[in-house]
Amino acid sequence: MKIKYLHHWNITYKEAVNIQQDLKEKLIINDKEFSGRISTIAGADISYSQQDDMFFAAVILLAYPTMDVIEETSFAERAPFPYIPGLLSFREGPALLKSFEKLGSVPDCVIFDGQGIAHPRGIGLASHIGLFLDIPTIGCAKKRLVGLHDEVGPAVGDYEDLVLDGRVVGAVVRTKKKVKPLFVSPGHKISLRRAVEVVLSCCKGYRLTEPVRRAHLAVNRIRIEATTSC
């Protein structure tokens, strides 16, 4: 898969913030460039060693809607950027992009374990990496980063708007009964409504979407194998 590299990663905190502010203006948060047809979907996740700054990234390409595995790629490297809330894409992005580069085909859509536009500067991991990939991306996080919302109903598919400064930036979605909801926001080249639809269609009895769940299992397996073999 070809990657559209937009900037380098060896930067300062101030440079990272400036990059976010510039790239935010390039985001497309609608379905005008998304046909709506999905035959493949990818999930991406990161895991890291607690002993050092080694990061492991995994991307799982699945057939849609069957969720059969087509391809799995991974990459490991040391984190190039310190841990700073709101700038995690600069820490996790390089390894993820190198894992995407190994894919033999381009997904129709990608779901990330992270935020899209529901972010302090409106450009979380799914949005930032979505610009590099230049395809529809969705942020599907386990925790809220910004915004307020009403209580979500108990049924699968219930959701409430996530509102930041009077603007809807995402949705809080119930994907499984009696468990905490997920925080869904568009990353790039997709609307919030469509992002919620895709997320719900990819949930197969678990809280996490199947693409992210499979990527999570894969990257933790890869990390454990790598650390135990050392």
C-alpha positions as CSV (number, residue, x, y, z in Angstrom):
1,M,0.0,0.0,0.0
2,K,1.4,3.4,-1.0
3,I,1.6,6.0,1.8
4,K,1.2,9.8,1.1
5,Y,3.9,11.1,3.5
6,L,3.1,14.7,4.6
7,H,5.8,15.5,7.1
8,H,8.8,13.9,8.9
9,W,8.6,12.7,12.5
10,N,11.8,14.0,14.1
11,I,10.2,17.2,15.5
12,T,9.7,19.2,18.6
13,Y,6.5,19.7,20.6
14,K,5.8,23.1,19.1
15,E,6.4,21.7,15.6
16,A,4.0,18.8,16.3
17,V,1.2,21.2,17.4
18,N,1.7,23.4,14.3
19,I,1.5,20.3,12.1
20,Q,-1.8,19.3,13.7
21,Q,-3.2,22.8,13.2
22,D,-2.2,22.8,9.5
23,L,-3.3,19.2,8.8
24,K,-6.7,19.7,10.5
25,E,-7.7,22.0,7.6
26,K,-7.2,19.2,5.1
27,L,-9.6,16.8,6.8
28,I,-12.8,15.8,4.9
29,I,-15.6,14.9,7.3
30,N,-18.3,13.9,4.8
31,D,-19.1,11.0,2.4
32,K,-18.5,12.9,-0.8
33,E,-15.4,10.9,-1.7
34,F,-16.7,7.7,-0.1
35,S,-18.8,5.5,-2.4
36,G,-20.3,3.7,0.6
37,R,-19.4,0.3,-0.8
38,I,-17.1,-1.7,1.4
39,S,-15.6,-5.0,0.5
40,T,-12.6,-4.9,2.7
41,I,-12.0,-3.2,6.1
42,A,-8.8,-2.9,8.2
43,G,-8.2,-2.6,11.9
44,A,-5.1,-1.1,13.4
45,D,-3.6,-1.2,16.9
46,I,-0.4,-0.5,18.8
47,S,1.2,-2.3,21.8
48,Y,4.4,-1.4,23.6
49,S,6.8,-3.0,25.9
50,Q,6.7,-1.7,29.5
51,Q,10.5,-2.4,29.8
52,D,11.5,0.0,27.0
53,D,10.2,2.3,24.3
54,M,9.7,-0.4,21.7
55,F,6.5,-0.1,19.8
56,F,4.7,-2.9,18.0
57,A,2.0,-2.1,15.3
58,A,-0.4,-4.5,13.6
59,V,-2.8,-4.0,10.8
60,I,-5.5,-6.7,10.0
61,L,-7.3,-6.6,6.6
62,L,-10.7,-8.3,6.7
63,A,-13.3,-9.1,4.2
64,Y,-16.5,-7.2,4.7
65,P,-19.0,-8.0,6.0
66,T,-17.9,-11.6,6.8
67,M,-14.8,-10.5,8.8
68,D,-12.7,-13.2,7.3
69,V,-9.0,-12.4,7.6
70,I,-7.3,-11.6,4.3
71,E,-4.0,-10.3,5.4
72,E,-2.0,-9.4,8.6
73,T,1.0,-7.0,8.7
74,S,3.2,-5.7,11.5
75,F,6.1,-3.5,12.3
76,A,8.2,-2.8,15.4
77,E,10.5,0.1,16.2
78,R,11.4,2.4,19.0
79,A,9.1,5.3,19.6
80,P,10.5,8.5,18.0
81,F,8.4,10.9,20.1
82,P,7.8,11.2,23.9
83,Y,4.4,10.5,25.5
84,I,2.4,13.7,25.4
85,P,-1.4,13.7,25.7
86,G,-3.0,15.0,22.5
87,L,0.1,14.2,20.4
88,L,0.0,10.4,20.5
89,S,-0.2,10.1,16.7
90,F,3.4,11.4,16.6
91,R,4.4,8.5,18.9
92,E,2.4,5.7,17.3
93,G,2.0,6.9,13.7
94,P,5.4,5.9,12.3
95,A,5.2,2.2,13.2
96,L,1.5,2.1,12.1
97,L,2.3,3.6,8.7
98,K,5.2,1.1,8.1
99,S,2.8,-1.7,8.9
100,F,0.2,-0.2,6.4
101,E,3.0,0.0,3.8
102,K,3.3,-3.8,3.9
103,L,-0.4,-4.4,2.9
104,G,-0.8,-5.9,-0.5
105,S,-4.0,-4.1,-1.2
106,V,-5.8,-0.9,-0.1
107,P,-8.7,-1.2,2.4
108,D,-11.9,0.5,1.7
109,C,-12.0,1.8,5.3
110,V,-9.8,1.6,8.4
111,I,-10.9,1.6,12.1
112,F,-8.4,2.7,14.6
113,D,-8.2,2.2,18.4
114,G,-8.0,5.9,18.9
115,Q,-9.7,9.2,18.2
116,G,-10.7,10.9,15.0
117,I,-11.8,14.5,15.3
118,A,-12.9,14.1,18.9
119,H,-9.6,15.5,20.0
120,P,-8.5,18.8,21.6
121,R,-7.2,20.1,18.3
122,G,-9.6,18.2,16.1
123,I,-7.1,15.7,14.7
124,G,-6.5,12.5,16.6
125,L,-4.8,9.3,15.4
126,A,-7.5,8.2,13.0
127,S,-7.6,11.6,11.4
128,H,-3.9,12.2,11.3
129,I,-3.0,8.8,9.8
130,G,-6.1,9.0,7.6
131,L,-4.5,11.9,5.8
132,F,-1.4,9.8,5.1
133,L,-3.4,6.8,3.9
134,D,-5.9,9.1,1.9
135,I,-8.8,6.7,2.5
136,P,-11.8,6.7,4.8
137,T,-10.8,6.2,8.5
138,I,-12.7,6.0,11.7
139,G,-11.7,6.6,15.3
140,C,-13.1,4.1,17.8
141,A,-11.8,4.7,21.2
142,K,-12.5,3.0,24.6
143,K,-12.2,6.3,26.5
144,R,-13.4,9.8,26.1
145,L,-10.8,12.4,25.4
146,V,-13.0,15.5,25.0
147,G,-16.6,16.6,25.0
148,L,-19.8,15.9,26.9
149,H,-22.7,13.5,26.3
150,D,-25.9,12.3,27.7
151,E,-26.4,8.8,29.2
152,V,-26.4,6.2,26.4
153,G,-29.4,3.8,26.3
154,P,-28.9,0.1,27.2
155,A,-29.6,-1.5,23.8
156,V,-27.0,-2.4,21.2
157,G,-27.0,0.5,18.7
158,D,-28.1,3.2,21.1
159,Y,-25.9,6.2,21.0
160,E,-25.6,9.9,22.0
161,D,-23.9,12.8,20.4
162,L,-20.5,13.7,21.8
163,V,-20.4,17.5,21.9
164,L,-17.4,19.8,22.2
165,D,-17.9,23.6,22.4
166,G,-21.4,23.3,21.0
167,R,-20.3,21.2,18.0
168,V,-20.9,17.5,17.5
169,V,-17.6,15.8,17.1
170,G,-18.5,12.2,17.6
171,A,-20.9,9.6,19.1
172,V,-21.0,7.5,22.2
173,V,-22.1,4.1,20.9
174,R,-23.4,1.1,22.8
175,T,-21.9,-1.9,21.0
176,K,-22.7,-4.6,23.6
177,K,-25.2,-4.8,26.4
178,K,-24.0,-4.2,30.0
179,V,-20.6,-2.9,29.0
180,K,-19.2,0.6,28.5
181,P,-19.9,2.3,25.2
182,L,-17.3,3.2,22.6
183,F,-16.4,6.7,21.5
184,V,-16.7,6.9,17.7
185,S,-15.6,9.9,15.6
186,P,-14.9,10.3,11.9
187,G,-11.2,10.3,11.0
188,H,-11.0,11.3,7.4
189,K,-13.2,11.0,4.2
190,I,-16.3,9.8,6.1
191,S,-19.3,11.4,8.0
192,L,-20.2,10.7,11.6
193,R,-23.4,9.0,10.6
194,R,-21.6,6.6,8.3
195,A,-18.8,6.0,10.8
196,V,-21.4,4.9,13.4
197,E,-23.1,2.6,10.9
198,V,-19.8,1.0,9.9
199,V,-18.7,0.5,13.6
200,L,-22.0,-1.2,14.5
201,S,-21.9,-3.4,11.4
202,C,-18.4,-4.6,12.5
203,C,-19.4,-5.6,16.1
204,K,-19.8,-9.4,16.4
205,G,-20.8,-9.8,20.0
206,Y,-17.9,-8.0,21.6
207,R,-17.5,-4.5,22.8
208,L,-14.7,-3.8,20.3
209,T,-15.3,-3.8,16.6
210,E,-14.0,-7.0,14.9
211,P,-11.2,-5.2,12.9
212,V,-9.8,-3.5,16.1
213,R,-10.3,-6.6,18.2
214,R,-8.4,-8.8,15.7
215,A,-5.6,-6.2,15.5
216,H,-5.4,-5.9,19.3
217,L,-5.0,-9.7,19.6
218,A,-2.4,-9.8,16.8
219,V,-0.3,-7.0,18.1
220,N,-0.2,-8.3,21.7
221,R,0.8,-11.8,20.3
222,I,3.6,-10.2,18.3
223,R,4.8,-8.2,21.3
224,I,4.8,-11.2,23.6
225,E,6.6,-13.4,21.0
226,A,9.2,-10.7,20.5
227,T,9.9,-10.0,24.1
228,T,10.0,-13.6,25.2
229,S,12.5,-14.5,22.4
230,C,15.0,-11.9,23.5
